[in-house]
Amino acid sequence: MKVLSVFGTRPEAIKMCPLIKEMDKHEEIQNVVCLTGQHKEMLQQVIDIFGIEVAYNLNIMRPQQTLTTITTSVLERLESVLMQEKPDIVLVHGDTSTSFAAALAAFYQQIPVGHVEAGLRTYDKYSPFPEEMNRSLTGKIAELHFAPTENNRKNLANENIHKNVFVTGNTVIDAFHTTVKDGYVYKDKGIRDIDFSGKRCILMTAHRRENLGEPLRNICRAVRQIVEKFSDVEVVYPVHMNPAVRNTAEEILKNIDRVHLVDPLDVEDMHNLMARSFLVMTDSGGLQEEAPACGVPVLVLRTETERPEAVAAGTVKVVGVEEQNIFENASVLLTDVAEYEKMAKAINPYGDGHASKRIAEAILEWKVVG
C-alpha cells in the first residue's frame, strides 16, 4: 500500500518522523513524504536529524503569511501530488492548518485520511486558535483516528466517531529514542556556554497567539521574579521568531542575569536540554507530553489544556497567565521537595514509546480488512 504523509511544521515533523521510520520497516508499505513548508528552516532540521527522505516540498511559506494563504496554498499545491501519487491513504498530524488543508485536499480526491494525534479537545473553538477547529474538522474528514490516550478516544466517541479509532500513545515519546543521548554536546553555542553546575535549569517556551500582548508580558515578568528570588536558577528561553514574541521577551528579560534568550533550538538540543532541566514552563502543547517522559514537571502557561489526562496524572499543572500565580506555582516546586517529587515521578499518560509501531500495524490491518 502507498502511504502519503503530509506535514509542514516542526512539531508535526518531530511526531511524524518516528512513524515514517517505523513504516519503512514494513515492506508492504511504500512511504511517500510531502512537506508543505509551513515552517522552513526549523522543519528541515528535524528532517535531517531523523534522516527522512522527502519526495515533495510544496514550499508554501511566504512573508506575512496568514491562515488563509497557508490553507489555500496547501489545497492548490497538494492537488497535483495527490493526482500523481494516488495514495491508498494520506496521513496528517494533529491540529495545524497544514493538517486540516491536507485532509480537505485528500477528501476532495476521495482518498482516505489517517489522523495521527486525534481526539484532543478544549471545546472552545477560539482557544487554542486555530488549532481547536483544525483538529475538530480534520477528525470529521478522517477515516482512521490514532488517539494518544483513552480520554482522546472518549472525546471522539462523544462526537459519534467510533469506527477505526485506535488508542496508541503519542509518537513524540518514540522520538526520544533517536534524540536523547548520553554525553550530548549542544550545537547551540548559547546553551553550550552556560555553566549548569550546581544550578537548576528552567526551560521555558511561550509564543501562542492567545498569549501575545499582556499575557506574555505577565509570563516574562514572572520569570524575572523567579531568577531574582532563586539564585541557583538558570532560565533558558528559546524565543520564537515572531517579532511580537521577540520584542516582548527582549524588553522584559534581555540582560537579566541568568536568563538566556536563545534562538529556537533544533529537536536534539531541545530534547536533551529538556531531559536535563529541573522544570519546564510552557504554553506549548507538545512539551506537555514530552517533558513528563523525562520525569520533568510542567507548568502550563495557559488558562486551559487539551491534554487533561496530563493534569489528572499529575505530570502537568495549568497555572494561567497571571504573573503572581505563575511565580507562586514555580516557587512551590523550587522549595517543596515533596510537591516536586509528586509531579516528577507521576506516570506519563502518553505511552511507552511504541505508538508508531501500533499505528503502522493498525494501518496494515485496516488495508487488509478494507
C-alpha positions as CSV (number, residue, x, y, z in Angstrom):
1,M,0.0,0.0,0.0
2,K,1.1,3.6,-0.6
3,V,1.1,6.0,2.3
4,L,1.4,9.7,1.7
5,S,2.5,11.6,4.9
6,V,1.9,15.3,4.7
7,F,3.2,17.8,7.3
8,G,4.7,21.2,7.4
9,T,5.7,22.4,10.8
10,R,8.5,21.5,13.2
11,P,6.2,20.0,15.9
12,E,4.5,17.8,13.3
13,A,7.8,16.6,12.0
14,I,9.0,15.6,15.4
15,K,5.9,13.5,15.9
16,M,5.6,12.1,12.3
17,C,9.3,11.2,11.7
18,P,9.3,8.2,14.2
19,L,6.2,6.9,12.5
20,I,7.7,7.2,9.0
21,K,10.8,5.4,10.1
22,E,8.6,2.6,11.6
23,M,6.6,2.3,8.4
24,D,9.9,2.0,6.5
25,K,10.4,-1.3,8.3
26,H,7.4,-2.8,6.6
27,E,8.0,-3.9,3.0
28,E,4.2,-3.9,2.5
29,I,4.2,-0.1,2.9
30,Q,5.5,2.4,0.2
31,N,6.3,5.6,2.1
32,V,5.9,8.9,0.3
33,V,6.7,12.1,2.3
34,C,5.3,15.5,1.3
35,L,6.3,18.7,3.2
36,T,4.2,21.8,2.8
37,G,6.8,24.1,4.1
38,Q,4.5,25.9,6.6
39,H,7.8,26.2,8.5
40,K,11.1,26.1,6.6
41,E,14.4,26.1,8.4
42,M,13.1,24.7,11.7
43,L,11.3,21.9,9.7
44,Q,14.4,20.9,7.7
45,Q,16.4,20.5,10.9
46,V,14.1,17.7,12.1
47,I,14.1,16.0,8.7
48,D,17.9,15.9,8.7
49,I,18.2,14.6,12.3
50,F,15.8,11.7,11.6
51,G,17.2,11.1,8.1
52,I,13.8,11.2,6.3
53,E,13.7,11.1,2.5
54,V,11.3,13.8,1.2
55,A,9.6,13.3,-2.2
56,Y,7.8,16.6,-2.4
57,N,8.1,20.1,-0.9
58,L,5.2,22.5,-1.6
59,N,7.3,25.5,-0.3
60,I,4.2,27.4,0.7
61,M,6.0,29.7,3.2
62,R,5.9,33.4,2.3
63,P,6.5,36.7,4.2
64,Q,3.5,37.7,6.3
65,Q,1.6,34.5,5.6
66,T,-1.8,34.2,7.0
67,L,-4.1,31.3,7.9
68,T,-5.9,31.9,4.6
69,T,-2.8,31.8,2.5
70,I,-1.5,28.7,4.3
71,T,-4.8,26.9,3.7
72,T,-5.3,27.9,0.1
73,S,-1.7,27.2,-0.9
74,V,-1.8,23.7,0.6
75,L,-5.1,22.9,-1.1
76,E,-3.9,24.2,-4.5
77,R,-0.4,22.7,-4.5
78,L,-1.3,19.3,-2.9
79,E,-3.9,18.5,-5.5
80,S,-1.4,17.6,-8.2
81,V,0.7,15.5,-5.8
82,L,-2.5,13.5,-4.9
83,M,-3.4,13.1,-8.5
84,Q,0.1,11.9,-9.4
85,E,0.7,9.6,-6.5
86,K,-2.8,8.2,-5.9
87,P,-2.0,7.0,-2.4
88,D,-4.1,4.5,-0.5
89,I,-4.2,6.8,2.5
90,V,-3.0,10.3,3.4
91,L,-1.6,10.7,7.0
92,V,-1.8,14.1,8.7
93,H,-0.9,15.1,12.2
94,G,-2.6,17.0,15.0
95,D,-4.0,20.4,14.6
96,T,-2.1,22.6,12.2
97,S,-3.5,24.5,9.2
98,T,-1.4,22.2,7.1
99,S,-3.1,19.1,8.6
100,F,-6.6,20.5,8.0
101,A,-5.9,21.7,4.5
102,A,-4.2,18.4,3.5
103,A,-7.1,16.4,4.9
104,L,-9.5,18.5,2.9
105,A,-7.5,18.1,-0.2
106,A,-7.5,14.3,0.2
107,F,-11.2,14.4,0.8
108,Y,-11.7,16.3,-2.5
109,Q,-9.9,13.4,-4.2
110,Q,-11.9,10.8,-2.2
111,I,-8.7,9.5,-0.6
112,P,-9.0,8.1,3.0
113,V,-7.3,10.2,5.7
114,G,-5.5,8.9,8.8
115,H,-5.3,11.4,11.7
116,V,-2.3,11.0,14.0
117,E,-2.9,12.5,17.4
118,A,-6.6,12.5,17.1
119,G,-9.3,13.4,19.7
120,L,-7.7,16.3,21.6
121,R,-10.3,18.9,22.6
122,T,-10.7,22.0,24.7
123,Y,-14.3,22.6,23.4
124,D,-13.5,26.3,22.9
125,K,-13.2,26.8,19.2
126,Y,-11.1,30.0,19.7
127,S,-8.7,28.6,22.2
128,P,-6.2,27.4,21.1
129,F,-6.8,29.3,17.8
130,P,-6.9,28.0,15.1
131,E,-5.8,24.6,16.4
132,E,-9.0,23.6,18.1
133,M,-11.1,23.9,15.0
134,N,-8.3,22.5,12.8
135,R,-8.3,19.2,14.7
136,S,-12.0,19.0,15.0
137,L,-12.6,19.5,11.3
138,T,-9.8,17.0,10.5
139,G,-11.5,14.5,12.7
140,K,-14.7,14.8,10.7
141,I,-12.8,14.1,7.5
142,A,-10.6,11.2,8.8
143,E,-11.2,7.5,8.1
144,L,-8.7,6.3,10.8
145,H,-8.2,8.0,14.1
146,F,-5.0,7.4,16.1
147,A,-5.8,8.7,19.6
148,P,-2.9,9.0,22.0
149,T,-5.0,8.3,25.1
150,E,-8.3,6.8,26.3
151,N,-9.5,10.2,27.1
152,N,-9.0,11.2,23.4
153,R,-10.9,8.2,22.3
154,K,-13.8,9.2,24.6
155,N,-13.8,12.7,23.0
156,L,-14.2,11.1,19.6
157,A,-16.9,8.8,20.8
158,N,-18.8,11.9,22.2
159,E,-18.8,13.2,18.6
160,N,-20.2,9.9,17.3
161,I,-16.8,8.8,15.9
162,H,-16.4,5.1,16.8
163,K,-15.1,3.3,13.8
164,N,-11.3,2.8,13.2
165,V,-10.3,4.5,16.4
166,F,-7.0,3.2,17.9
167,V,-5.5,4.2,21.2
168,T,-1.8,4.2,20.5
169,G,0.1,6.5,22.8
170,N,1.9,9.6,21.4
171,T,4.6,9.3,18.8
172,V,6.5,12.1,20.4
173,I,7.6,9.7,23.1
174,D,9.0,7.4,20.4
175,A,11.2,10.4,19.1
176,F,13.3,10.3,22.3
177,H,14.8,7.0,21.2
178,T,16.5,9.0,18.5
179,T,17.2,12.4,20.1
180,V,18.2,12.0,23.7
181,K,21.8,10.8,24.2
182,D,24.3,10.3,27.0
183,G,27.2,12.8,26.9
184,Y,25.3,15.0,24.4
185,V,27.1,18.2,23.3
186,Y,24.7,21.1,22.5
187,K,25.0,22.5,19.0
188,D,23.7,25.9,20.1
189,K,26.6,27.9,21.5
190,G,24.3,29.9,23.7
191,I,23.4,26.8,25.7
192,R,26.9,25.2,25.4
193,D,28.4,28.2,27.2
194,I,26.0,28.1,30.2
195,D,27.5,26.8,33.4
196,F,24.8,24.5,34.8
197,S,26.9,23.0,37.6
198,G,25.1,23.4,40.9
199,K,22.2,25.2,39.1
200,R,18.6,24.3,38.4
201,C,17.6,24.9,34.8
202,I,14.1,26.1,33.9
203,L,13.3,25.6,30.2
204,M,10.6,28.0,29.1
205,T,8.7,28.5,25.8
206,A,5.9,31.0,25.2
207,H,4.7,32.0,21.8
208,R,1.0,31.2,21.3
209,R,-1.3,33.7,19.6
210,E,-3.6,34.0,22.5
211,N,-0.7,34.9,24.8
212,L,0.6,37.7,22.7
213,G,0.5,41.1,24.4
214,E,-0.2,41.4,28.1
215,P,-0.3,37.6,28.9
216,L,3.3,37.2,27.5
217,R,4.4,40.3,29.4
218,N,3.0,38.7,32.6
219,I,4.9,35.5,31.9
220,C,8.1,37.3,31.3
221,R,7.7,39.4,34.5
222,A,7.1,36.2,36.4
223,V,10.3,34.7,35.1
224,R,12.2,37.8,36.2
225,Q,10.8,37.4,39.7
226,I,11.8,33.8,39.8
227,V,15.5,34.4,39.0
228,E,15.6,37.4,41.4
229,K,14.4,35.2,44.2
230,F,16.3,31.9,43.5
231,S,20.0,32.5,42.9
232,D,20.6,28.9,41.8
233,V,18.1,29.0,38.8
234,E,19.1,29.4,35.2
235,V,16.3,30.1,32.7
236,V,16.6,29.1,29.1
237,Y,14.0,30.7,26.8
238,P,14.2,29.7,23.1
239,V,12.4,32.7,21.6
240,H,10.1,32.3,18.7
241,M,11.0,34.3,15.5
242,N,7.6,36.1,15.6
243,P,8.6,39.8,16.3
244,A,5.6,40.2,18.6
245,V,7.2,37.5,20.8
246,R,10.8,38.6,20.5
247,N,10.1,42.3,21.2
248,T,8.3,41.5,24.4
249,A,10.9,38.9,25.6
250,E,13.8,41.3,25.0
251,E,12.0,44.3,26.5
252,I,11.5,42.5,29.8
253,L,14.2,39.8,30.0
254,K,17.2,41.0,28.0
255,N,20.3,41.5,30.1
256,I,18.6,39.9,33.2
257,D,21.2,37.8,35.0
258,R,20.7,34.0,34.5
259,V,18.0,34.4,31.8
260,H,19.2,33.2,28.5
261,L,17.3,34.3,25.4
262,V,18.3,32.0,22.6
263,D,17.1,31.3,19.1
264,P,14.7,28.4,18.5
265,L,16.5,25.1,19.1
266,D,16.6,22.0,16.9
267,V,14.9,18.9,18.3
268,E,18.1,17.3,19.6
269,D,19.2,20.4,21.6
270,M,15.6,20.8,22.8
271,H,15.1,17.2,23.9
272,N,18.5,16.9,25.6
273,L,18.0,20.3,27.4
274,M,14.6,19.2,28.5
275,A,15.9,15.9,29.8
276,R,18.4,17.8,31.9
277,S,16.1,20.5,33.2
278,F,14.5,20.9,36.6
279,L,11.3,22.3,35.4
280,V,9.5,23.2,32.1
281,M,7.2,26.2,31.8
282,T,5.4,26.4,28.5
283,D,2.3,27.4,26.5
284,S,3.2,24.6,24.0
285,G,1.1,21.5,23.6
286,G,3.9,19.2,22.7
287,L,6.1,19.9,25.7
288,Q,3.2,18.8,28.0
289,E,3.7,15.3,26.6
290,E,7.5,15.4,26.1
291,A,8.8,16.6,29.5
292,P,6.9,14.0,31.6
293,A,8.7,11.3,29.5
294,C,11.9,12.8,31.1
295,G,10.5,13.0,34.6
296,V,10.4,16.8,34.4
297,P,7.3,18.7,35.9
298,V,5.5,21.1,33.6
299,L,3.7,24.3,34.4
300,V,1.3,25.2,31.6
301,L,1.2,28.9,30.8
302,R,-2.4,28.9,29.6
303,T,-5.9,29.0,31.0
304,E,-6.8,25.6,29.6
305,T,-5.3,22.5,28.1
306,E,-6.4,19.9,25.6
307,R,-4.3,17.4,27.5
308,P,-6.4,16.9,30.7
309,E,-5.0,13.4,31.2
310,A,-1.6,15.0,32.0
311,V,-3.3,17.2,34.6
312,A,-5.1,14.1,36.0
313,A,-1.9,12.1,36.1
314,G,-0.2,14.9,37.9
315,T,2.6,15.5,35.4
316,V,1.5,19.0,34.5
317,K,-0.3,21.8,36.2
318,V,-2.2,24.6,34.5
319,V,-1.2,27.9,36.1
320,G,-2.7,30.5,33.7
321,V,-1.1,33.7,32.6
322,E,-1.2,36.0,35.7
323,E,2.3,37.0,36.9
324,Q,1.8,36.2,40.6
325,N,0.2,32.9,40.0
326,I,3.0,31.7,37.7
327,F,5.6,32.9,40.2
328,E,3.9,31.3,43.2
329,N,3.5,27.9,41.5
330,A,7.1,27.9,40.3
331,S,8.2,28.8,43.8
332,V,6.4,25.8,45.3
333,L,8.3,23.4,43.0
334,L,11.6,25.2,43.7
335,T,11.1,25.0,47.5
336,D,8.9,22.0,48.3
337,V,10.7,18.7,47.6
338,A,7.6,16.6,48.2
339,E,5.5,18.6,45.8
340,Y,8.2,18.4,43.2
341,E,8.7,14.7,43.5
342,K,5.0,14.1,43.3
343,M,5.0,15.7,39.8
344,A,8.3,14.4,38.6
345,K,7.5,10.7,39.5
346,A,3.9,10.7,38.2
347,I,3.4,8.2,35.4
348,N,3.4,9.7,31.9
349,P,-0.1,9.2,30.4
350,Y,1.2,9.4,26.8
351,G,2.6,5.9,26.5
352,D,5.6,3.7,26.4
353,G,7.4,4.8,23.2
354,H,5.8,2.3,20.9
355,A,3.0,4.4,19.4
356,S,4.5,4.3,15.9
357,K,4.5,0.5,15.9
358,R,0.8,0.4,16.9
359,I,-0.1,2.9,14.2
360,A,1.8,1.1,11.4
361,E,0.1,-2.2,12.4
362,A,-3.3,-0.6,12.5
363,I,-2.8,0.9,9.0
364,L,-1.8,-2.5,7.7
365,E,-4.7,-4.2,9.4
366,W,-7.2,-1.6,8.0
367,K,-5.8,-2.2,4.5
368,V,-6.3,-6.0,4.8
369,V,-9.8,-5.7,6.2
370,G,-10.8,-2.9,3.8
